[in-house]
Every structure is written in C-alpha cells, then in structure tokens.
Amino acid sequence: MTARNRNVLISGASVAGPTLAYWLARHGFRPVVVERAAGPREGGYPIDVIGPATEVARRMGVLPRVRQARVEMKGLSFVDRSGRSRARVATGRFAAPGIELPRGDLVRILYEATADDVEYVFGDSVSTLEQDGDGVNVTFERGGARRFDLVVGADGLHSLTRALAMGEERRFLRHLDHYVAAADVSKDMGVDDEVLLYNEPGRMAGVYSYLDRATAIFVFRHPELDGADRRDAALHGRVLTEAFAGDGWRVPELLARVTAAPDFYFDSVSQIRMDRWSAGRVTLAGDAAHCPALLSGHGTTLAMTGAYVLAGELYAAGGDYRTAFARYEERHRGAVERGQAKIAEGAGRLVPGSASAIRTRNLLSRFWMLPAVASRIGSLLPRRAPVLDDYGSGVPATPPAARPA
Ligand SMILES: Cc1cc2nc3c(=O)[nH]c(=O)nc-3n(C[C@H](O)[C@H](O)[C@H](O)COP(=O)(O)OP(=O)(O)OC[C@H]3O[C@@H](n4cnc5c(N)ncnc54)[C@H](O)[C@@H]3O)c2cc1C
C-alpha cells in the first residue's frame, strides 16, 4: 500500500460517507468522517438497496443485517377524499429486485460497520477548505483546524463541500418542481404493511406503515425556495400546510403530526448535475455529486456503488488522486447519467397534475395484471424509476476486495 494521500476527510455520515470510509479503511487509508448531526441521522421512509449496492453490502459483511431490517409492503392503495380505495396494486408486482429497508436502519448499520476502524466527529462541519500542492487545510465550525491529504464531500444534495470547492449550489442543482416532506407518525395512521396514497392535482399525501412504525410523506409541486430558506423548519411547516390546505382523507391530521415531529424532513426534489465531481484534492460522492432526485429509489444504490468505486480506484492508483478521481468519474458517470435522465422524465408523473391524470392513473392501476399496462404503471409509482439495469448485474470489478497487508 502506498504511503501517499492516506489521510482523507469525509464530510457526511449517511450512506455514501460510511460506505466510503469502510472501503478506504479496508484499503489502508485513514478516513475521518465529520457529520453535522449529533449522531447517525434517523428519519426518512424506506429506501431501496438494489442490485449492485446489495453486492457492496455483501462484500462489507452487512448484508444479513440489511436483510433483517427489510420491509415487506403488501400493497399500495390510491384513496379518495373519503378514504375509500379507488385502486390497489399488490406491491410484489412492481417490486424492484432489491431490499427495501428504513433509511435510518441502513445508516445505522453502515455506521456500526465502520465505527471501530474510522474516526467519527459528530456535531461539527467543515467551515473552510484551502488546498495547496501537498494537502488541504480544513477549518471546522466548532473552531478546530486540521490538515488532510484529500477531502470527500458526502454531505448530500445541499453539499457544503461542493459549494466551498466547486461553486455555488445553483450552478448544479436542477429543481424538479416539487418538494417532499416526511416524518414518522404513529402506527394507527396507516394499515399494516400497506402504502396509502391520496392525490389532488399536483400533490400527494401518503402513509407507509411497516414493521412497528409508520411514515407519512407529502410530495407537492412548488416553485423553488430561496437558498436562505433551506434550513427554516418553521417556514417549511407553513409551506407544507398551505399547499395541502382544505384537502380530504386524513391529510389535516397527518399535517399536524408531521409538522410537529422532531424528525420532520423537508427538501426539494432536485438533481445535482455536474460536468466534473472533483476539483484538485477534493471530490464528491453520493447525492453531493449526483443526486438523482429524492423518490427516485436509486439515490442510495448510486451512493453506495459510487463510494465503493471511488475507494477502489484510490487504492488501485496507489493514492494518486488525479488518476483515481478521473477513473472514478469514468466508471461511475454512465450509470448516473442514464439514471438521472430516466428519473427526470418520470418525476413529472409521480404526482399527476390534473384530476383526469389522477383518474387515468387509478384506472390503469386496476389493470395491473396486464404486463403491457404494468410497465407503464411502474413509471407512475414512486421510488421505482427503472434505472436498475444501468450497472448491469454486478458492481464494477476493479476494486480489490482483499484487506491490504
Ligand atoms: C434525514 C434524511 C432523510 C432522508 N429521507 C429520505 C427518504 O425518505 N427517501 C429517500 O429516497 N431519500 C431520503 N434521504 C436521502 C437519501 O438518504 C439519499 O438520497 C441517499 O441515501 C444518498 O445518500 P448520501 O449519503 O449521498 O446523502 P444523504 O443521505 O443526504 O446524507 C448526507 C449527510 O451529510 C450530512 N451533512 C450535510 N451537510 C453537512 C455538513 N456541512 N457537514 C457535515 N455533515 C453534513 C447530513 O446530515 C447527512 O447525514 C434522506 C436524507 C436525510 C439526511
């Protein structure tokens, strides 16, 4: 193993960050992960670990735990104002060949798989980055300063690392006209192992009920908010409440519970599109580099696979970051671009824009058993945009799986 560029700072301890840290540590690097939250962040509704990411999980030895946390939904019903089901789809008919599990469970599993070998710093964030020929000087919001050989931003859609090293967010963020909000609600809000979805033109409210919990989700068409409003939870609550004002079903009750929830999650449905993911000694992984858009169902898979490839390329290049970052982009970019193109097309159909489009979607759902119709319905349903094939059936073979001597 090379002695070059072994000290790597990773910003973000969600999915991409710990996956990258695992593989870097295993390849003989010394990763340090800084996370703004006080601990691994819970929250979010179930996400999918698909195909190649399942293989990454297997190689990390966490696949049994991932499988154990699996959620199995029996069906999805579209309900009307009075709560009557207008159409029901048996979930097995559109399930992707992956593992669906609560997002927080995956984050915790990945964290625990790395906690013994990796230094984690919670409750802090990078504040400034300054590169020179030999490394990167980093200052932190809580006041410290450290020097690293390389820095990786795995800090999500609104990556600060990206803003510091590559430029402001609006150059790269493509707002897909919708916002999403989610939070855990009490189990009595849903039906066991079912998804209930309620639509009005341009908006959708729903409940996923699984295991011992239920998560409410709202998706709605809304113009982009100012950057400054991104962390204003009170404003988010107001925007959400106004968007769904006067709606039927159990929407008023769900709104009240979600906006009061400690894990209230609110974000834009957006993609990150960049010509390059690296600038000198700084690179990006996961949503920070290439968010395919929330609800795509593939953000987690791309994040895990990309992190695996990046670590492997750094190892294969003996720590030569120029070579490694170029190969990482070369190998990973095709899947990302194909996935993003498909999801952008599908995003407009996630929340039908008119009453007639909602009726058509419900009608088509009743004919689910017809294969031709089924494939069209698949693109109407959340989190199932068809990008699984983009990696083929396995993860890229480059990274050596062996632990370095
Ligand atoms: C709380 C939460 C809930 C989510 N819910 C859903 C969901 O319901 N459905 C879905 O499809 N996707 C959801 N996502 C996004 C999903 O996790 C990602 O699309 C995907 O897993 C890729 O992960 P990532 O690690 O690249 O980015 P993310 O999961 O977005 O993680 C980024 C991490 O970086 C941290 N961070 C941000 N800024 C800084 C900073 N300046 N310094 C240090 N750390 C920082 C964040 O706290 C977070 O832990 C959610 C993300 C979060 C953070």
The ligand as an ORCA input file, in Angstrom:
! r2SCAN-3c Opt
* xyz 0 1
  C     -32.719     12.978      7.324
  C     -32.761     12.439      5.910
  C     -33.940     11.824      5.471
  C     -33.998     11.309      4.155
  N     -35.150     10.709      3.763
  C     -35.210     10.134      2.549
  C     -36.376      9.448      2.128
  O     -37.352      9.394      2.861
  N     -36.372      8.887      0.893
  C     -35.300      8.955      0.058
  O     -35.360      8.436     -1.052
  N     -34.186      9.586      0.438
  C     -34.113     10.187      1.659
  N     -32.968     10.844      2.034
  C     -31.859     10.923      1.075
  C     -31.112      9.603      0.963
  O     -30.578      9.241      2.209
  C     -30.024      9.827     -0.086
  O     -30.612     10.169     -1.329
  C     -29.180      8.623     -0.416
  O     -29.204      7.650      0.567
  C     -27.739      9.068     -0.721
  O     -27.100      9.305      0.486
  P     -25.906     10.314      0.717
  O     -25.102      9.704      1.814
  O     -25.233     10.666     -0.544
  O     -26.623     11.679      1.187
  P     -27.579     11.993      2.409
  O     -28.337     10.801      2.837
  O     -28.363     13.196      2.056
  O     -26.591     12.345      3.607
  C     -25.842     13.496      3.730
  C     -25.289     13.545      5.152
  O     -24.405     14.667      5.255
  C     -24.720     15.380      6.424
  N     -24.317     16.761      6.216
  C     -24.926     17.700      5.465
  N     -24.228     18.840      5.482
  C     -23.138     18.607      6.258
  C     -22.034     19.398      6.644
  N     -21.902     20.670      6.240
  N     -21.083     18.842      7.436
  C     -21.201     17.563      7.860
  N     -22.234     16.766      7.531
  C     -23.185     17.291      6.731
  C     -26.203     15.170      6.618
  O     -26.603     15.407      7.952
  C     -26.377     13.725      6.212
  O     -26.136     12.850      7.272
  C     -32.870     11.420      3.291
  C     -31.696     12.041      3.746
  C     -31.631     12.548      5.038
  C     -30.339     13.225      5.504
*
